[in-house]
């Protein structure tokens, strides 16, 4: 490791980036080529999905399709349109909507939003062409083709993303090698966040300190720490392809602008992790005034039509869930009674919306004398904060251990959701007798607690208390219906993987 007194960004030379482009071209080919074959795969999948969508629609509505481009008189032209021109149109419109932009691939909902946007464009384009050419189209056939193709493209991209995430977790392939720039606490916070989710494909390889190496003296760091290095030279030395400017290091607009200039043509990505790390994109808007970009942060939306839709989704989902899961509830109840005589359900007082208490419904997973045995286990607590957790809790009987690992013990909380005491998605409900909800923690009570939430899909019991609170507060400040659906989808994978459940 090389250590100097200060961190520097060298001024650019006559070249735009200050570095010979031929040097950067070699580095770019070495570290940033994963997206090219991935995009080729997506192009093939999208084209095949569009062709398959046309085939399904024509097969379902064969009689109606007979009038589609006058198939009986010119079948060759009909099949060319259905299986070649229309799929090509889909691919071109997806491309124009930047659905193949590597910045949106493999992470987040933007990729899927662009697919939906492209499908709307395709529908509008087909309608306009039919009107302009006075072509009689079967509405059932065209509608089925459009909806079916959209669903098939989304499914194909989900499958491609699962494969990509699996490759990233197992081998580190298709990942970005990041150099973190900032103070030690800021860079370590970003390091801990990105490494917690290897499927994101972000691998920190070095830390470039802005406050001098003395700030890291005597502190164990997960990656090498440098100070006084030119950031571009450091990126080339460690084989990086992404620079992440963290926290206060992004507060100097002049330095950040010069760094962006230096990176032009280098193939190195520049990302910024600002100090507003707990504010999500929908609440942040950049409004330039006379060349000065002002970052506006909107208030969180805790009421209105979206909240009404969330309540409706909760009640309908809970009601359907209870009806469909009734046989499973009966089987679990029998298993619990055979394992340990006593009540099937465990009722505990929890703190809910605006501080109101309620009793949560759960399947009992512990022996009936669990509360009496708690005092002798307090010194074995493996959690911090307001929780008590032991991975191998002796109070849990075997069937209860299985119910906890699979999260089946949480299903009776659908009753709380139906009663309006809980939501399908929200902060976890904490026991009412574990202390006062003061300071930041009390902000969790602005929304109803949920059966699942951001903390469940981010590590569950493996997280520290401070990290769990941070995730809950992030959800409160940034919730939306789309975010709820995303968390519900991620919950399925977490439950199947049994991650952090004990």
HELIX and SHEET records of a PDB file:
HELIX    1   1 UNK A   21  UNK A   31  1                                  11    
HELIX    2   2 UNK A   34  UNK A   60  1                                  27    
HELIX    3   3 UNK A   62  UNK A   65  1                                   4    
HELIX    4   4 UNK A   75  UNK A   80  1                                   6    
HELIX    5   5 UNK A   81  UNK A   85  3                                   5    
HELIX    6   6 UNK A   86  UNK A   96  1                                  11    
HELIX    7   7 UNK A  102  UNK A  104  5                                   3    
HELIX    8   8 UNK A  110  UNK A  132  1                                  23    
HELIX    9   9 UNK A  139  UNK A  171  1                                  33    
HELIX   10  10 UNK A  184  UNK A  195  1                                  12    
HELIX   11  11 UNK A  198  UNK A  200  5                                   3    
HELIX   12  12 UNK A  213  UNK A  216  5                                   4    
HELIX   13  13 UNK A  231  UNK A  238  1                                   8    
HELIX   14  14 UNK A  247  UNK A  251  5                                   5    
HELIX   15  15 UNK A  253  UNK A  263  1                                  11    
HELIX   16  16 UNK A  281  UNK A  283  5                                   3    
HELIX   17  17 UNK A  305  UNK A  324  1                                  20    
HELIX   18  18 UNK A  326  UNK A  339  1                                  14    
HELIX   19  19 UNK A  353  UNK A  355  5                                   3    
HELIX   20  20 UNK A  370  UNK A  374  1                                   5    
HELIX   21  21 UNK A  375  UNK A  380  5                                   6    
HELIX   22  22 UNK A  398  UNK A  405  1                                   8    
HELIX   23  23 UNK A  408  UNK A  410  5                                   3    
HELIX   24  24 UNK A  413  UNK A  418  1                                   6    
HELIX   25  25 UNK A  439  UNK A  446  5                                   8    
HELIX   26  26 UNK A  456  UNK A  458  5                                   3    
HELIX   27  27 UNK A  460  UNK A  462  5                                   3    
HELIX   28  28 UNK A  465  UNK A  478  1                                  14    
HELIX   29  29 UNK A  481  UNK A  497  1                                  17    
SHEET    1   A 5 UNK A 224  UNK A 227  0                                        
SHEET    2   A 5 UNK A 202  UNK A 209  1                                        
SHEET    3   A 5 UNK A 176  UNK A 182  1                                        
SHEET    4   A 5 UNK A 242  UNK A 246  1                                        
SHEET    5   A 5 UNK A 269  UNK A 273  1                                        
SHEET    1   B 2 UNK A 284  UNK A 289  0                                        
SHEET    2   B 2 UNK A 292  UNK A 297 -1                                        
SHEET    1   C 2 UNK A 345  UNK A 351  0                                        
SHEET    2   C 2 UNK A 357  UNK A 363 -1                                        
SHEET    1   D 2 UNK A 423  UNK A 425  0                                        
SHEET    2   D 2 UNK A 450  UNK A 452  1                                        
END                                                                             
